[in-house]
Amino acid sequence: MAKKWVCCVCNYVYDGEIDFEKLGDDYMCPICGVDKSFFELRDVE
């Protein structure tokens, strides 16, 4: 399993080219629109 950043609200899995930690604080989930504080690092297959 790989660790990925996942939105706690809609379960969107961030899979962008930029490291999640390097995204600005203004990053928002493209699905539900919550800010980056709603993402957590989880094991994803």
CHARMM-style PDB file with segment names, atoms N, HN, CA, C and O in Angstrom:
ATOM      1  N   MET     1       0.837  -1.190   0.000  1.00  0.00      PROA
ATOM      2  CA  MET     1       0.000   0.000   0.000  1.00  0.00      PROA
ATOM      3  C   MET     1       0.874   1.243   0.000  1.00  0.00      PROA
ATOM      4  O   MET     1       1.981   1.252   0.539  1.00  0.00      PROA
ATOM      5  N   ALA     2       0.355   2.276  -0.611  1.00  0.00      PROA
ATOM      6  HN  ALA     2      -0.544   2.269  -1.049  1.00  0.00      PROA
ATOM      7  CA  ALA     2       1.075   3.545  -0.672  1.00  0.00      PROA
ATOM      8  C   ALA     2       0.359   4.571   0.201  1.00  0.00      PROA
ATOM      9  O   ALA     2      -0.858   4.508   0.378  1.00  0.00      PROA
ATOM     10  N   LYS     3       1.119   5.507   0.741  1.00  0.00      PROA
ATOM     11  HN  LYS     3       2.108   5.557   0.597  1.00  0.00      PROA
ATOM     12  CA  LYS     3       0.530   6.600   1.519  1.00  0.00      PROA
ATOM     13  C   LYS     3       0.123   7.700   0.540  1.00  0.00      PROA
ATOM     14  O   LYS     3       0.922   8.135  -0.289  1.00  0.00      PROA
ATOM     15  N   LYS     4      -1.117   8.139   0.648  1.00  0.00      PROA
ATOM     16  HN  LYS     4      -1.766   7.785   1.322  1.00  0.00      PROA
ATOM     17  CA  LYS     4      -1.629   9.212  -0.202  1.00  0.00      PROA
ATOM     18  C   LYS     4      -2.422  10.184   0.665  1.00  0.00      PROA
ATOM     19  O   LYS     4      -2.948   9.810   1.713  1.00  0.00      PROA
ATOM     20  N   TRP     5      -2.502  11.424   0.219  1.00  0.00      PROA
ATOM     21  HN  TRP     5      -2.075  11.728  -0.633  1.00  0.00      PROA
ATOM     22  CA  TRP     5      -3.315  12.426   0.900  1.00  0.00      PROA
ATOM     23  C   TRP     5      -4.746  12.293   0.408  1.00  0.00      PROA
ATOM     24  O   TRP     5      -5.006  12.343  -0.794  1.00  0.00      PROA
ATOM     25  N   VAL     6      -5.681  12.121   1.354  1.00  0.00      PROA
ATOM     26  HN  VAL     6      -5.469  12.080   2.331  1.00  0.00      PROA
ATOM     27  CA  VAL     6      -7.083  11.865   1.032  1.00  0.00      PROA
ATOM     28  C   VAL     6      -7.965  12.899   1.728  1.00  0.00      PROA
ATOM     29  O   VAL     6      -7.764  13.212   2.902  1.00  0.00      PROA
ATOM     30  N   CYS     7      -8.941  13.425   0.991  1.00  0.00      PROA
ATOM     31  HN  CYS     7      -9.104  13.171   0.038  1.00  0.00      PROA
ATOM     32  CA  CYS     7      -9.905  14.372   1.564  1.00  0.00      PROA
ATOM     33  C   CYS     7     -10.818  13.626   2.521  1.00  0.00      PROA
ATOM     34  O   CYS     7     -11.415  12.616   2.148  1.00  0.00      PROA
ATOM     35  N   CYS     8     -10.931  14.110   3.749  1.00  0.00      PROA
ATOM     36  HN  CYS     8     -10.445  14.930   4.052  1.00  0.00      PROA
ATOM     37  CA  CYS     8     -11.769  13.466   4.765  1.00  0.00      PROA
ATOM     38  C   CYS     8     -13.257  13.644   4.482  1.00  0.00      PROA
ATOM     39  O   CYS     8     -14.078  12.906   5.029  1.00  0.00      PROA
ATOM     40  N   VAL     9     -13.616  14.599   3.647  1.00  0.00      PROA
ATOM     41  HN  VAL     9     -12.949  15.198   3.203  1.00  0.00      PROA
ATOM     42  CA  VAL     9     -15.020  14.877   3.375  1.00  0.00      PROA
ATOM     43  C   VAL     9     -15.553  13.998   2.243  1.00  0.00      PROA
ATOM     44  O   VAL     9     -16.597  13.362   2.389  1.00  0.00      PROA
ATOM     45  N   CYS    10     -14.827  13.960   1.100  1.00  0.00      PROA
ATOM     46  HN  CYS    10     -13.979  14.476   0.981  1.00  0.00      PROA
ATOM     47  CA  CYS    10     -15.356  13.250  -0.069  1.00  0.00      PROA
ATOM     48  C   CYS    10     -14.488  12.074  -0.524  1.00  0.00      PROA
ATOM     49  O   CYS    10     -14.823  11.400  -1.498  1.00  0.00      PROA
ATOM     50  N   ASN    11     -13.375  11.824   0.174  1.00  0.00      PROA
ATOM     51  HN  ASN    11     -13.102  12.371   0.966  1.00  0.00      PROA
ATOM     52  CA  ASN    11     -12.443  10.731  -0.134  1.00  0.00      PROA
ATOM     53  C   ASN    11     -11.694  10.887  -1.448  1.00  0.00      PROA
ATOM     54  O   ASN    11     -11.208   9.905  -2.009  1.00  0.00      PROA
ATOM     55  N   TYR    12     -11.599  12.133  -1.948  1.00  0.00      PROA
ATOM     56  HN  TYR    12     -11.994  12.931  -1.493  1.00  0.00      PROA
ATOM     57  CA  TYR    12     -10.770  12.404  -3.123  1.00  0.00      PROA
ATOM     58  C   TYR    12      -9.316  12.116  -2.766  1.00  0.00      PROA
ATOM     59  O   TYR    12      -8.841  12.539  -1.712  1.00  0.00      PROA
ATOM     60  N   VAL    13      -8.609  11.403  -3.632  1.00  0.00      PROA
ATOM     61  HN  VAL    13      -8.995  11.059  -4.489  1.00  0.00      PROA
ATOM     62  CA  VAL    13      -7.204  11.073  -3.404  1.00  0.00      PROA
ATOM     63  C   VAL    13      -6.346  12.019  -4.236  1.00  0.00      PROA
ATOM     64  O   VAL    13      -6.432  12.028  -5.464  1.00  0.00      PROA
ATOM     65  N   TYR    14      -5.513  12.821  -3.556  1.00  0.00      PROA
ATOM     66  HN  TYR    14      -5.444  12.814  -2.558  1.00  0.00      PROA
ATOM     67  CA  TYR    14      -4.629  13.745  -4.265  1.00  0.00      PROA
ATOM     68  C   TYR    14      -3.517  12.945  -4.926  1.00  0.00      PROA
ATOM     69  O   TYR    14      -2.823  12.167  -4.272  1.00  0.00      PROA
ATOM     70  N   ASP    15      -3.356  13.145  -6.232  1.00  0.00      PROA
ATOM     71  HN  ASP    15      -3.920  13.778  -6.763  1.00  0.00      PROA
ATOM     72  CA  ASP    15      -2.340  12.423  -6.984  1.00  0.00      PROA
ATOM     73  C   ASP    15      -1.633  13.367  -7.955  1.00  0.00      PROA
ATOM     74  O   ASP    15      -1.313  12.990  -9.083  1.00  0.00      PROA
ATOM     75  N   GLY    16      -1.394  14.594  -7.505  1.00  0.00      PROA
ATOM     76  HN  GLY    16      -1.654  14.901  -6.589  1.00  0.00      PROA
ATOM     77  CA  GLY    16      -0.776  15.601  -8.356  1.00  0.00      PROA
ATOM     78  C   GLY    16       0.729  15.443  -8.451  1.00  0.00      PROA
ATOM     79  O   GLY    16       1.329  14.644  -7.732  1.00  0.00      PROA
ATOM     80  N   GLU    17       1.331  16.213  -9.343  1.00  0.00      PROA
ATOM     81  HN  GLU    17       0.843  16.862  -9.926  1.00  0.00      PROA
ATOM     82  CA  GLU    17       2.777  16.144  -9.555  1.00  0.00      PROA
ATOM     83  C   GLU    17       3.549  16.875  -8.456  1.00  0.00      PROA
ATOM     84  O   GLU    17       4.700  16.535  -8.182  1.00  0.00      PROA
ATOM     85  N   ILE    18       2.937  17.863  -7.830  1.00  0.00      PROA
ATOM     86  HN  ILE    18       2.002  18.139  -8.052  1.00  0.00      PROA
ATOM     87  CA  ILE    18       3.584  18.617  -6.760  1.00  0.00      PROA
ATOM     88  C   ILE    18       3.331  17.891  -5.440  1.00  0.00      PROA
ATOM     89  O   ILE    18       2.215  17.448  -5.171  1.00  0.00      PROA
ATOM     90  N   ASP    19       4.380  17.774  -4.616  1.00  0.00      PROA
ATOM     91  HN  ASP    19       5.287  18.134  -4.835  1.00  0.00      PROA
ATOM     92  CA  ASP    19       4.197  17.163  -3.290  1.00  0.00      PROA
ATOM     93  C   ASP    19       3.103  17.914  -2.538  1.00  0.00      PROA
ATOM     94  O   ASP    19       3.083  19.145  -2.533  1.00  0.00      PROA
ATOM     95  N   PHE    20       2.196  17.178  -1.905  1.00  0.00      PROA
ATOM     96  HN  PHE    20       2.212  16.178  -1.910  1.00  0.00      PROA
ATOM     97  CA  PHE    20       1.066  17.795  -1.204  1.00  0.00      PROA
ATOM     98  C   PHE    20       1.547  18.808  -0.178  1.00  0.00      PROA
ATOM     99  O   PHE    20       0.942  19.869  -0.025  1.00  0.00      PROA
ATOM    100  N   GLU    21       2.626  18.492   0.526  1.00  0.00      PROA
ATOM    101  HN  GLU    21       3.117  17.629   0.402  1.00  0.00      PROA
ATOM    102  CA  GLU    21       3.146  19.389   1.564  1.00  0.00      PROA
ATOM    103  C   GLU    21       3.613  20.722   0.984  1.00  0.00      PROA
ATOM    104  O   GLU    21       3.653  21.726   1.695  1.00  0.00      PROA
ATOM    105  N   LYS    22       3.965  20.740  -0.301  1.00  0.00      PROA
ATOM    106  HN  LYS    22       3.932  19.925  -0.879  1.00  0.00      PROA
ATOM    107  CA  LYS    22       4.466  21.961  -0.933  1.00  0.00      PROA
ATOM    108  C   LYS    22       3.363  22.815  -1.541  1.00  0.00      PROA
ATOM    109  O   LYS    22       3.623  23.923  -2.010  1.00  0.00      PROA
ATOM    110  N   LEU    23       2.119  22.301  -1.537  1.00  0.00      PROA
ATOM    111  HN  LEU    23       1.908  21.400  -1.157  1.00  0.00      PROA
ATOM    112  CA  LEU    23       0.995  23.085  -2.048  1.00  0.00      PROA
ATOM    113  C   LEU    23       0.725  24.238  -1.099  1.00  0.00      PROA
ATOM    114  O   LEU    23       0.936  24.122   0.108  1.00  0.00      PROA
ATOM    115  N   GLY    24       0.259  25.346  -1.645  1.00  0.00      PROA
ATOM    116  HN  GLY    24       0.087  25.440  -2.626  1.00  0.00      PROA
ATOM    117  CA  GLY    24      -0.073  26.497  -0.812  1.00  0.00      PROA
ATOM    118  C   GLY    24      -1.252  26.216   0.105  1.00  0.00      PROA
ATOM    119  O   GLY    24      -2.036  25.298  -0.135  1.00  0.00      PROA
ATOM    120  N   ASP    25      -1.369  27.018   1.164  1.00  0.00      PROA
ATOM    121  HN  ASP    25      -0.733  27.764   1.359  1.00  0.00      PROA
ATOM    122  CA  ASP    25      -2.469  26.848   2.112  1.00  0.00      PROA
ATOM    123  C   ASP    25      -3.822  27.151   1.469  1.00  0.00      PROA
ATOM    124  O   ASP    25      -4.867  26.846   2.044  1.00  0.00      PROA
ATOM    125  N   ASP    26      -3.804  27.754   0.274  1.00  0.00      PROA
ATOM    126  HN  ASP    26      -2.955  28.002  -0.193  1.00  0.00      PROA
ATOM    127  CA  ASP    26      -5.048  28.072  -0.414  1.00  0.00      PROA
ATOM    128  C   ASP    26      -5.534  26.910  -1.295  1.00  0.00      PROA
ATOM    129  O   ASP    26      -6.541  27.046  -1.990  1.00  0.00      PROA
ATOM    130  N   TYR    27      -4.825  25.765  -1.270  1.00  0.00      PROA
ATOM    131  HN  TYR    27      -4.007  25.654  -0.705  1.00  0.00      PROA
ATOM    132  CA  TYR    27      -5.255  24.609  -2.056  1.00  0.00      PROA
ATOM    133  C   TYR    27      -6.621  24.138  -1.551  1.00  0.00      PROA
ATOM    134  O   TYR    27      -6.861  24.059  -0.346  1.00  0.00      PROA
ATOM    135  N   MET    28      -7.514  23.824  -2.504  1.00  0.00      PROA
ATOM    136  HN  MET    28      -7.319  23.888  -3.483  1.00  0.00      PROA
ATOM    137  CA  MET    28      -8.837  23.329  -2.151  1.00  0.00      PROA
ATOM    138  C   MET    28      -9.107  22.031  -2.891  1.00  0.00      PROA
ATOM    139  O   MET    28      -8.619  21.833  -4.004  1.00  0.00      PROA
ATOM    140  N   CYS    29      -9.874  21.155  -2.285  1.00  0.00      PROA
ATOM    141  HN  CYS    29     -10.271  21.316  -1.381  1.00  0.00      PROA
ATOM    142  CA  CYS    29     -10.260  19.897  -2.915  1.00  0.00      PROA
ATOM    143  C   CYS    29     -11.035  20.211  -4.194  1.00  0.00      PROA
ATOM    144  O   CYS    29     -11.999  20.975  -4.154  1.00  0.00      PROA
ATOM    145  N   PRO    30     -10.631  19.635  -5.329  1.00  0.00      PROA
ATOM    146  CA  PRO    30     -11.325  19.922  -6.585  1.00  0.00      PROA
ATOM    147  C   PRO    30     -12.733  19.319  -6.660  1.00  0.00      PROA
ATOM    148  O   PRO    30     -13.513  19.686  -7.539  1.00  0.00      PROA
ATOM    149  N   ILE    31     -13.060  18.406  -5.756  1.00  0.00      PROA
ATOM    150  HN  ILE    31     -12.426  18.108  -5.042  1.00  0.00      PROA
ATOM    151  CA  ILE    31     -14.374  17.776  -5.765  1.00  0.00      PROA
ATOM    152  C   ILE    31     -15.361  18.510  -4.858  1.00  0.00      PROA
ATOM    153  O   ILE    31     -16.434  18.916  -5.304  1.00  0.00      PROA
ATOM    154  N   CYS    32     -14.998  18.679  -3.584  1.00  0.00      PROA
ATOM    155  HN  CYS    32     -14.126  18.349  -3.222  1.00  0.00      PROA
ATOM    156  CA  CYS    32     -15.961  19.254  -2.637  1.00  0.00      PROA
ATOM    157  C   CYS    32     -15.606  20.666  -2.164  1.00  0.00      PROA
ATOM    158  O   CYS    32     -16.435  21.323  -1.534  1.00  0.00      PROA
ATOM    159  N   GLY    33     -14.389  21.145  -2.455  1.00  0.00      PROA
ATOM    160  HN  GLY    33     -13.716  20.611  -2.967  1.00  0.00      PROA
ATOM    161  CA  GLY    33     -14.035  22.533  -2.169  1.00  0.00      PROA
ATOM    162  C   GLY    33     -13.514  22.854  -0.783  1.00  0.00      PROA
ATOM    163  O   GLY    33     -13.308  24.025  -0.463  1.00  0.00      PROA
ATOM    164  N   VAL    34     -13.293  21.835   0.057  1.00  0.00      PROA
ATOM    165  HN  VAL    34     -13.460  20.884  -0.203  1.00  0.00      PROA
ATOM    166  CA  VAL    34     -12.744  22.131   1.389  1.00  0.00      PROA
ATOM    167  C   VAL    34     -11.251  22.422   1.271  1.00  0.00      PROA
ATOM    168  O   VAL    34     -10.606  22.042   0.294  1.00  0.00      PROA
ATOM    169  N   ASP    35     -10.711  23.102   2.285  1.00  0.00      PROA
ATOM    170  HN  ASP    35     -11.235  23.410   3.080  1.00  0.00      PROA
ATOM    171  CA  ASP    35      -9.293  23.450   2.208  1.00  0.00      PROA
ATOM    172  C   ASP    35      -8.395  22.286   2.619  1.00  0.00      PROA
ATOM    173  O   ASP    35      -8.856  21.238   3.073  1.00  0.00      PROA
ATOM    174  N   LYS    36      -7.115  22.511   2.442  1.00  0.00      PROA
ATOM    175  HN  LYS    36      -6.741  23.362   2.073  1.00  0.00      PROA
ATOM    176  CA  LYS    36      -6.107  21.468   2.609  1.00  0.00      PROA
ATOM    177  C   LYS    36      -6.055  20.880   4.019  1.00  0.00      PROA
ATOM    178  O   LYS    36      -5.540  19.777   4.202  1.00  0.00      PROA
ATOM    179  N   SER    37      -6.573  21.588   5.007  1.00  0.00      PROA
ATOM    180  HN  SER    37      -6.991  22.484   4.858  1.00  0.00      PROA
ATOM    181  CA  SER    37      -6.558  21.077   6.382  1.00  0.00      PROA
ATOM    182  C   SER    37      -7.480  19.867   6.558  1.00  0.00      PROA
ATOM    183  O   SER    37      -7.388  19.163   7.563  1.00  0.00      PROA
ATOM    184  N   PHE    38      -8.359  19.624   5.596  1.00  0.00      PROA
ATOM    185  HN  PHE    38      -8.434  20.196   4.780  1.00  0.00      PROA
ATOM    186  CA  PHE    38      -9.288  18.491   5.668  1.00  0.00      PROA
ATOM    187  C   PHE    38      -8.698  17.214   5.037  1.00  0.00      PROA
ATOM    188  O   PHE    38      -9.389  16.199   4.939  1.00  0.00      PROA
ATOM    189  N   PHE    39      -7.444  17.261   4.616  1.00  0.00      PROA
ATOM    190  HN  PHE    39      -6.883  18.085   4.695  1.00  0.00      PROA
ATOM    191  CA  PHE    39      -6.791  16.098   4.032  1.00  0.00      PROA
ATOM    192  C   PHE    39      -5.949  15.398   5.089  1.00  0.00      PROA
ATOM    193  O   PHE    39      -5.360  16.046   5.954  1.00  0.00      PROA
ATOM    194  N   GLU    40      -5.896  14.075   5.016  1.00  0.00      PROA
ATOM    195  HN  GLU    40      -6.375  13.548   4.314  1.00  0.00      PROA
ATOM    196  CA  GLU    40      -5.025  13.314   5.918  1.00  0.00      PROA
ATOM    197  C   GLU    40      -4.292  12.254   5.123  1.00  0.00      PROA
ATOM    198  O   GLU    40      -4.778  11.790   4.092  1.00  0.00      PROA
ATOM    199  N   LEU    41      -3.134  11.877   5.603  1.00  0.00      PROA
ATOM    200  HN  LEU    41      -2.740  12.253   6.441  1.00  0.00      PROA
ATOM    201  CA  LEU    41      -2.311  10.859   4.958  1.00  0.00      PROA
ATOM    202  C   LEU    41      -2.841   9.487   5.343  1.00  0.00      PROA
ATOM    203  O   LEU    41      -2.919   9.144   6.522  1.00  0.00      PROA
ATOM    204  N   ARG    42      -3.206   8.702   4.324  1.00  0.00      PROA
ATOM    205  HN  ARG    42      -3.143   8.980   3.366  1.00  0.00      PROA
ATOM    206  CA  ARG    42      -3.777   7.380   4.560  1.00  0.00      PROA
ATOM    207  C   ARG    42      -3.111   6.352   3.652  1.00  0.00      PROA
ATOM    208  O   ARG    42      -2.511   6.695   2.632  1.00  0.00      PROA
ATOM    209  N   ASP    43      -3.230   5.082   4.046  1.00  0.00      PROA
ATOM    210  HN  ASP    43      -3.717   4.804   4.873  1.00  0.00      PROA
ATOM    211  CA  ASP    43      -2.790   3.974   3.181  1.00  0.00      PROA
ATOM    212  C   ASP    43      -3.853   3.771   2.106  1.00  0.00      PROA
ATOM    213  O   ASP    43      -5.032   3.602   2.418  1.00  0.00      PROA
ATOM    214  N   VAL    44      -3.437   3.789   0.846  1.00  0.00      PROA
ATOM    215  HN  VAL    44      -2.479   3.926   0.593  1.00  0.00      PROA
ATOM    216  CA  VAL    44      -4.350   3.631  -0.285  1.00  0.00      PROA
ATOM    217  C   VAL    44      -3.766   2.586  -1.214  1.00  0.00      PROA
ATOM    218  O   VAL    44      -2.566   2.602  -1.488  1.00  0.00      PROA
ATOM    219  N   GLU    45      -4.595   1.681  -1.701  1.00  0.00      PROA
ATOM    220  HN  GLU    45      -5.570   1.668  -1.479  1.00  0.00      PROA
ATOM    221  CA  GLU    45      -4.118   0.642  -2.626  1.00  0.00      PROA
ATOM    222  C   GLU    45      -3.882   1.214  -4.001  1.00  0.00      PROA
ATOM    223  OT1 GLU    45      -3.479   0.489  -4.911  1.00  0.00      PROA
TER     224      GLU     45
END
